[in-house]
Amino acid sequence: MRSVRLGFFRGKRREDPRWSTPKPAKDLMPDETSEETILGSDAGYFRLVLDRYPLEGAVAPDGLHVEVVERSGRSVLLLSGGDPDAASHSLTGGFSIRVSDSFESAVSGRRVRVKISARAAQGLADAEFSVAYSTNDVGNSGWKSHSVGNQFETLSFEWDVPTMVNGNGDYVGILPGQVGAIEVAGLTVFAISRE
């Protein structure tokens, strides 16, 4: 695995002061009445932020194409070239982003909901990808596969996070299909109530 420094762009560079900061999709964010605020404002939630470079805590295996591109005035993560045999454990074998230590502690022994807004890359009718939550310590959700068309869709899954032992850092992995490419507009993880 290697650290990803997203230093190549299409269109205007992030340093350009005219660049507008994209707003996250509303359905990816919690509100006061949502069950996704179970941890309260102190623990908060984890959100992938695409307007900070390099992406702190991001890793990807060699051979996985990772790029931030501008689409209709917003930054999206373009991913392609996933390995169908990639592991869903540890740092995962996809594009992986580490959640904060405080969030890792807060969700230990709780249920999380992972939401992702994604679509097939520009010019493609559809694409497949998978998402996993890995504790890098006491288990992982396994890859949760999704299919998307050419419009952004918000997809989600839930997983019961085991109680941490060593606290090696939790990761969310995104694995594009071996063929085609996906664009990710947002990723958010919340703690929710176990039903």
KOLDREN-866515 format. One record per residue (C-alpha): x, y, z; residue number from 1. Coordinates in Angstrom, 1 decimal, padded with zeros to 4 digits, always signed. Example, Ala and Ser with C-alpha at 12.3 -4.5 7.8 and 13.67 -1.06 7.14 Angstrom:
2
(rec (+012.3,-004.5,+007.8),1)
(rec (+013.7,-001.1,+007.1),2)
END
This chain:
195
(rec (+000.0,+000.0,+000.0),1)
(rec (+001.1,+003.5,-000.6),2)
(rec (-000.1,+006.9,+000.6),3)
(rec (-002.0,+008.7,-002.1),4)
(rec (-001.1,+012.3,-002.8),5)
(rec (-003.7,+013.6,-005.2),6)
(rec (-001.5,+016.0,-007.1),7)
(rec (-002.9,+015.8,-010.6),8)
(rec (-006.1,+017.4,-011.7),9)
(rec (-008.2,+018.3,-014.7),10)
(rec (-009.5,+021.8,-015.0),11)
(rec (-008.7,+024.5,-012.4),12)
(rec (-006.4,+023.6,-009.6),13)
(rec (-007.6,+023.7,-006.0),14)
(rec (-005.2,+026.5,-005.2),15)
(rec (-007.1,+028.8,-007.6),16)
(rec (-009.0,+031.2,-005.4),17)
(rec (-011.9,+031.2,-007.9),18)
(rec (-012.5,+027.5,-007.1),19)
(rec (-015.8,+027.2,-005.3),20)
(rec (-016.0,+024.8,-002.4),21)
(rec (-018.5,+022.1,-003.2),22)
(rec (-021.4,+021.6,-000.9),23)
(rec (-022.0,+018.0,+000.4),24)
(rec (-025.2,+016.2,-000.8),25)
(rec (-027.9,+017.0,+001.7),26)
(rec (-028.9,+013.3,+002.1),27)
(rec (-025.3,+012.5,+003.2),28)
(rec (-025.5,+014.8,+006.2),29)
(rec (-027.2,+014.4,+009.6),30)
(rec (-029.7,+016.8,+011.1),31)
(rec (-031.0,+017.3,+014.6),32)
(rec (-034.0,+014.9,+014.1),33)
(rec (-032.1,+012.1,+012.5),34)
(rec (-031.3,+008.8,+014.1),35)
(rec (-027.8,+009.4,+012.8),36)
(rec (-027.1,+011.9,+015.6),37)
(rec (-027.0,+009.2,+018.2),38)
(rec (-023.5,+010.1,+019.4),39)
(rec (-024.4,+013.7,+019.8),40)
(rec (-022.4,+016.7,+018.6),41)
(rec (-019.3,+015.8,+020.6),42)
(rec (-018.6,+012.6,+018.6),43)
(rec (-020.0,+013.8,+015.4),44)
(rec (-019.6,+011.8,+012.2),45)
(rec (-016.9,+011.0,+009.6),46)
(rec (-017.1,+012.6,+006.2),47)
(rec (-014.7,+012.4,+003.2),48)
(rec (-013.7,+015.9,+002.4),49)
(rec (-012.6,+016.3,-001.2),50)
(rec (-011.5,+020.0,-001.0),51)
(rec (-008.4,+019.4,+001.1),52)
(rec (-005.2,+018.1,-000.6),53)
(rec (-003.6,+015.8,-000.1),54)
(rec (-006.3,+013.6,+001.4),55)
(rec (-005.0,+012.9,+004.9),56)
(rec (-005.2,+009.3,+005.8),57)
(rec (-005.9,+008.1,+002.2),58)
(rec (-004.1,+005.0,+000.8),59)
(rec (-004.5,+003.0,-002.4),60)
(rec (-002.7,+000.0,-003.9),61)
(rec (-000.5,+000.3,-006.9),62)
(rec (-002.5,-000.1,-010.1),63)
(rec (-005.7,+001.6,-008.7),64)
(rec (-006.3,+004.8,-010.5),65)
(rec (-007.2,+007.7,-008.2),66)
(rec (-007.9,+011.2,-009.3),67)
(rec (-010.0,+014.2,-008.2),68)
(rec (-011.8,+015.9,-011.1),69)
(rec (-014.3,+018.7,-011.4),70)
(rec (-017.8,+017.8,-012.6),71)
(rec (-020.4,+020.5,-012.9),72)
(rec (-018.7,+022.7,-010.4),73)
(rec (-018.1,+020.1,-007.7),74)
(rec (-015.1,+017.9,-006.9),75)
(rec (-015.5,+014.2,-007.3),76)
(rec (-013.2,+011.3,-006.7),77)
(rec (-012.6,+009.3,-009.9),78)
(rec (-011.7,+005.6,-009.3),79)
(rec (-010.9,+002.8,-011.7),80)
(rec (-008.9,-000.4,-012.0),81)
(rec (-010.0,-002.3,-008.9),82)
(rec (-008.7,-005.8,-008.2),83)
(rec (-011.5,-008.3,-007.9),84)
(rec (-009.5,-010.2,-005.3),85)
(rec (-008.8,-007.2,-003.1),86)
(rec (-009.1,-007.8,+000.6),87)
(rec (-011.7,-006.0,+002.7),88)
(rec (-009.7,-006.2,+005.9),89)
(rec (-006.9,-004.1,+007.3),90)
(rec (-006.5,-001.0,+005.2),91)
(rec (-008.5,-002.8,+002.4),92)
(rec (-007.3,-003.4,-001.1),93)
(rec (-009.3,-000.5,-002.5),94)
(rec (-009.0,+003.3,-002.1),95)
(rec (-009.1,+003.6,+001.7),96)
(rec (-009.6,+006.6,+003.9),97)
(rec (-008.9,+006.4,+007.7),98)
(rec (-011.5,+007.8,+010.0),99)
(rec (-010.5,+010.0,+012.9),100)
(rec (-009.3,+008.4,+016.1),101)
(rec (-012.1,+010.0,+018.0),102)
(rec (-014.7,+008.6,+015.6),103)
(rec (-013.0,+005.2,+015.8),104)
(rec (-013.4,+005.2,+019.6),105)
(rec (-016.9,+006.6,+019.5),106)
(rec (-018.2,+003.8,+017.2),107)
(rec (-016.4,+000.9,+018.9),108)
(rec (-019.1,-001.6,+019.8),109)
(rec (-021.9,+000.3,+017.9),110)
(rec (-023.6,+000.1,+014.6),111)
(rec (-022.5,+002.3,+011.8),112)
(rec (-024.3,+003.4,+008.6),113)
(rec (-022.0,+004.1,+005.6),114)
(rec (-023.5,+006.3,+003.0),115)
(rec (-021.9,+007.0,-000.4),116)
(rec (-023.0,+009.1,-003.3),117)
(rec (-021.6,+007.6,-006.6),118)
(rec (-022.3,+007.1,-010.3),119)
(rec (-020.7,+005.6,-013.3),120)
(rec (-017.9,+007.8,-014.6),121)
(rec (-018.7,+010.4,-017.3),122)
(rec (-019.5,+008.6,-020.6),123)
(rec (-020.5,+005.3,-019.1),124)
(rec (-024.0,+004.0,-018.7),125)
(rec (-023.4,+001.9,-015.6),126)
(rec (-020.6,+000.7,-013.3),127)
(rec (-020.1,-001.5,-010.3),128)
(rec (-018.2,-000.9,-007.1),129)
(rec (-017.9,-002.1,-003.5),130)
(rec (-017.5,-000.5,-000.1),131)
(rec (-016.2,-001.9,+003.2),132)
(rec (-015.7,-000.7,+006.7),133)
(rec (-012.6,-002.2,+008.3),134)
(rec (-011.5,-001.8,+011.9),135)
(rec (-008.0,-002.9,+011.0),136)
(rec (-008.2,-004.7,+014.4),137)
(rec (-011.2,-006.8,+015.2),138)
(rec (-013.1,-007.4,+011.9),139)
(rec (-014.6,-005.8,+008.8),140)
(rec (-017.9,-005.6,+007.0),141)
(rec (-016.8,-007.4,+003.9),142)
(rec (-017.3,-005.8,+000.5),143)
(rec (-020.8,-004.5,+000.0),144)
(rec (-021.4,-004.4,-003.8),145)
(rec (-023.4,-001.8,-005.6),146)
(rec (-024.4,-001.0,-009.2),147)
(rec (-024.9,+002.6,-010.3),148)
(rec (-026.1,+004.3,-013.5),149)
(rec (-024.9,+007.6,-014.9),150)
(rec (-026.7,+009.8,-012.3),151)
(rec (-025.5,+010.2,-008.7),152)
(rec (-027.2,+007.8,-006.3),153)
(rec (-026.9,+007.7,-002.5),154)
(rec (-026.4,+004.1,-001.4),155)
(rec (-025.8,+002.8,+002.1),156)
(rec (-025.2,-000.2,+004.3),157)
(rec (-025.1,-000.9,+008.1),158)
(rec (-022.6,-002.9,+010.1),159)
(rec (-022.1,-003.7,+013.8),160)
(rec (-018.6,-002.6,+014.7),161)
(rec (-016.9,-005.0,+017.2),162)
(rec (-015.5,-003.5,+020.4),163)
(rec (-011.9,-002.4,+019.6),164)
(rec (-008.9,-004.1,+021.2),165)
(rec (-005.8,-002.3,+019.9),166)
(rec (-007.3,+000.6,+018.0),167)
(rec (-005.2,+000.3,+014.9),168)
(rec (-007.3,+002.8,+012.9),169)
(rec (-010.6,+002.2,+011.2),170)
(rec (-010.8,+002.6,+007.4),171)
(rec (-013.6,+002.9,+004.8),172)
(rec (-012.5,+001.2,+001.5),173)
(rec (-014.0,+001.9,-001.9),174)
(rec (-013.2,-000.6,-004.6),175)
(rec (-014.2,+000.2,-008.2),176)
(rec (-014.9,-002.6,-010.6),177)
(rec (-012.0,-004.1,-012.7),178)
(rec (-013.7,-002.6,-015.8),179)
(rec (-015.1,+000.9,-016.1),180)
(rec (-014.8,+003.7,-013.5),181)
(rec (-016.9,+005.4,-010.9),182)
(rec (-017.2,+008.9,-009.6),183)
(rec (-017.7,+009.5,-005.8),184)
(rec (-019.3,+012.8,-004.8),185)
(rec (-019.5,+012.1,-001.1),186)
(rec (-018.9,+009.5,+001.7),187)
(rec (-020.2,+009.8,+005.3),188)
(rec (-020.3,+007.4,+008.2),189)
(rec (-022.6,+007.7,+011.2),190)
(rec (-023.3,+005.8,+014.4),191)
(rec (-026.9,+004.6,+014.6),192)
(rec (-029.0,+002.7,+017.1),193)
(rec (-029.0,-001.0,+017.0),194)
(rec (-032.6,-002.2,+016.4),195)
END
